[in-house]
Amino acid sequence: MKGDIVQRVVDYVSREIVEDPEAVSVTIVEEGPEEVTAEVRAAKPDMGRVIGRRGRVAKAIRTIAQAAADEEGLQARVEFID
């Protein structure tokens, strides 16, 4: 499946930084032949942790996701959904 590595990496990182890891879900949506979007959902109180101050954690997660996507020859985007 396209984006499998991206999904596993984003899921792992997201679960490690929240207080309720069971509430985290990461869904991969294929946007094109070589582009995927990882949609991250977490419990309301944990969204602040996932996004971080000034979006620093979110930016780091996006960077890691792109590095994982490079392994698959893809472009990756990460969206944080309430």
Stockholm file with secondary structure:
# STOCKHOLM 1.0

chainA/1-82         MKGDIVQRVVDYVSREIVEDPEAVSVTIVEEGPEEVTAEVRAAKPDMGRVIGRRGRVAKAIRTIAQAAADEEGLQARVEFID
#=GR chainA/1-82 SS CTTHHHHHHHHHHHHHHSSCGGGCEEEEEEEETTEEEEEEECCHHHHHHHHCGGGHHHHHHHHHHHHHHHHHTCEEEEEEEC
#=GC SS_cons        CTTHHHHHHHHHHHHHHSSCGGGCEEEEEEEETTEEEEEEECCHHHHHHHHCGGGHHHHHHHHHHHHHHHHHTCEEEEEEEC
//
